[in-house]
Amino acid sequence: MKNSTTPWAPIQICTHQKDISVFGVVLGLVLIIGTEVSYMAQWIAIIRRRSSLGVSLWTFLFANMSSFCTLLNAVIDNYNDGVFRCCANQSTWVCFKMLMAFVQLFLVFFNVYVVLLLYNIYYESPPD
C-alpha cells in the first residue's frame, strides 16, 4: 500500500473544483477577448504593410519562450491537480470555467507564435 504523501498516490478527482462567480467568468472572457484583440492589432499591421519591419524579433522570441514555459507550468499543474481528467466527467460549461486560466495562457502562447510566423512570412531586410 502506498503512502498518501508519495507523488504516485491516487488523486481525488474533482475535489479541487470550485464554482466561479458570474463576475469571474465575465472577467475571464474579457481577458480572453482583450488578449486576442491586442495581438490581432500586430497581425493586422504586419499583414497590411506586408512587412515585419519595426517588429522586434528578440522581443517576440523571448515572449514566446516565456509564454511557453508558463503554459508548460499550467499543463503540469492542471494535470497534477486532475483538472483534465475531471473535465471528462463534467459539462462543457463547468470544464470551461475550470480551464479558463489555462485557455488564457494558451492564447498568449499561440498569439506570440502567430506573430513570429508572420514575422518570418513578411520578413524583409532593413534598408541600409
Disulfide bonds with the S-S distance in Angstrom:
Cys14-Cys86 1.88
Cys87-Cys95 2.02
